[in-house]
């Protein structure tokens, strides 16, 4: 495993380091004694870095697909993540530390070693048929993006949506990918029955900044186009202006919400940057590489919002932060959504339509 890869960003990747996860017994670091660089063994540095940054897709062997939570900070108690790891490569992704549970680095490994739950549709159908299952809206892509680039070929998310459609089960999608438009043929009819909604994440309207923060995600304009097309098709859309990073993209909060309103969104939300576990070091590396002139200022404001640390995981404040800066950001948000009419109440989705479809071997009803 490579630890510190280089002092420059890898093309199409969000991180430049691959520090081992917190559960590993040993740290590993790349060294260069000058022998290989001199050409004595034919080592090619650029080729080595290219191999290190190549995407791998592995099979996930999970026996269940629905994850449950009791967090008071989110409006769903169950979710499905078709993939572990995410090729979008967003440096700020709060899900990065979860890769440590798999023995991988939350750094480059998170965006290059991906796990696909190819049997997710079959597992979902089995779980929805379980005796006593009580339907509630399922969040699709709550941890890693269900529409990341490999979904184009894997098509697991589409398979999951087909099952939810057939069972008449409500679903809320969270994504930053315009690929969600591919499945409008499923989402629009479900939305018409109160069974589907979509939240699009837009971190910045600055294309150059977006390319550095989230290198393999759709451009901001393409995401706004996705909001527009979803809305025109009758799918309720909200926009997440998140994460808000102090002194980096926080000045764009009102602009993102206004653009979302113009594109047809009916709700707007935001989340303050969260830096759990290994993510704090990864984000600091990114700041010192890309915005060295204000890295210390950004980190200082983050600590002001997190009781002196880089992260605070307490329910109730982890999404918004504490302190003067966090309060001002929240006040700006409330004024903006009220002015734009994006402060509608959360949508309610129907659970009363849930009905497992007949399957081979079922006894037919007499009446």
C-alpha positions, 0 to 999 in steps of 0.5 A, spaced: 500 500 500 502 507 498 501 512 503 503 519 501 503 518 494 506 525 492 506 532 493 501 533 487 494 531 486 492 525 482 488 526 476 481 525 477 482 523 484 480 527 491 486 525 495 493 524 495 494 520 501 492 513 502 494 513 510 492 506 513 485 506 517 485 506 524 484 499 525 491 497 522 497 495 526 502 498 522 503 504 518 506 504 511 509 509 507 512 510 500 520 511 500 525 513 495 532 512 496 534 515 489 536 508 486 529 507 482 529 514 480 536 513 477 533 508 472 537 502 475 531 497 476 527 500 470 522 503 475 517 508 472 514 513 477 508 516 473 506 508 471 506 506 478 502 512 480 497 511 475 496 503 477 495 506 484 490 510 482 486 505 478 479 503 480 478 496 482 471 493 483 470 487 488 464 483 490 460 485 496 458 479 500 453 482 505 447 478 507 442 483 508 441 490 504 437 494 508 441 498 514 437 501 520 438 507 524 435 511 530 439 517 529 434 524 530 438 528 525 435 524 519 428 523 517 429 516 515 430 510 519 433 505 514 437 506 508 440 502 502 447 503 499 448 499 493 456 500 493 461 501 499 466 506 497 465 512 492 469 513 485 466 520 485 472 522 490 469 527 494 475 529 499 470 532 504 466 525 504 464 523 511 463 516 509 471 515 508 472 513 515 467 507 514 472 504 509 477 502 515 472 497 517 474 493 510 481 494 512 482 499 507 485 506 507 479 512 508 484 516 503 485 513 496 482 506 497 476 509 498 475 512 491 479 506 488 477 500 491 469 499 491 465 494 493 458 492 489 452 489 492 450 485 486 445 481 489 442 487 492 435 487 488 434 479 490 436 481 498 431 487 498 425 483 495 427 477 500 427 482 506 421 486 504 417 479 504 419 478 511 413 476 515 412 483 520 416 487 515 413 494 516 414 499 510 417 506 511 421 510 506 428 508 504 433 512 503 437 510 497 445 512 497 445 515 504 452 513 505 455 513 498 452 515 492 448 510 489 449 513 482 457 514 482 460 512 475 460 504 476 453 504 476 453 506 469 455 498 468 453 495 474 446 497 474 445 495 481 441 502 483 436 501 477 435 494 480 433 496 487 428 501 484 425 496 480 424 492 486 421 498 490 417 500 484 414 493 484 413 492 492 410 499 491 415 502 497 417 509 498 424 511 496 428 517 497 434 518 493 440 522 495 445 523 490 450 528 486 450 525 479 445 527 473 445 519 472 439 519 476 435 522 470 436 515 467 431 512 471 426 517 470 421 512 467 421 508 474 421 515 478 416 519 475 410 514 476 412 512 483 412 520 484 406 521 481 403 516 487 407 519 492 412 514 493 419 517 490 423 524 491 430 526 490 435 530 493 441 533 489 447 535 493 450 541 490 457 543 494 459 549 489 457 553 483 464 554 481 466 549 476 474 549 478 473 548 485 468 543 484 473 539 480 478 539 485 473 538 491 469 532 487 473 530 481 469 525 478 462 528 480 457 531 475 459 539 474 454 544 478 451 545 471 449 538 470 446 537 477 442 543 476 439 541 469 438 534 473 434 538 478 430 541 472 428 535 469 426 531 475 422 537 477 419 537 470 417 530 470 413 531 477 419 528 481 419 532 488 426 535 488 430 538 494 437 541 494 443 540 499 447 546 499 453 541 502 457 541 505 458 548 507 466 549 508 468 555 512 472 560 508 471 556 502 464 555 499 460 558 505 459 565 501 455 561 496 450 558 500 445 563 498 447 563 490 446 555 490 439 556 494 437 561 488 439 557 483 436 551 486 429 555 486 430 557 479 431 550 477 425 547 480 427 545 487 421 546 492 426 545 498 433 547 500 437 544 506 445 545 508 450 541 512 456 544 515 462 540 514 463 534 518 470 531 519 470 524 523 476 520 524 481 520 519 477 525 514 480 531 519 487 529 516 485 528 509 481 534 509 487 538 512 492 535 506 487 537 501 487 544 504 494 545 504 495 543 497 490 547 494 488 553 498 495 554 502 494 561 503 487 560 507 488 553 510 489 555 517 483 560 517 479 554 514 481 550 520 480 555 525 473 556 523 472 549 523 474 548 530 470 554 532 464 551 530 466 544 533 468 546 540 475 547 539 476 540 535 475 538 528 469 534 529 463 534 534 459 527 533 453 529 538 446 528 535 443 535 534 449 539 533 453 535 528 449 537 522 449 545 524 455 546 529 456 550 535 458 557 536 458 564 533 460 562 526 455 556 525 449 561 528 450 566 523 451 561 517 444 558 520 441 565 520 443 566 513 440 559 511 433 561 514 433 567 511 434 565 504 430 559 504 424 563 507 425 568 501 426 563 496 420 559 498 424 553 499 422 552 507 416 547 505 415 542 510 418 535 509 414 531 504 410 525 506 410 519 502 405 514 502 406 507 506 399 504 505 400 502 498 405 497 500 404 490 497 409 485 495 407 482 488 406 475 487 411 470 486 412 463 483 409 458 487 404 463 491 397 460 492 392 464 488 386 468 491 379 465 490 376 472 490 
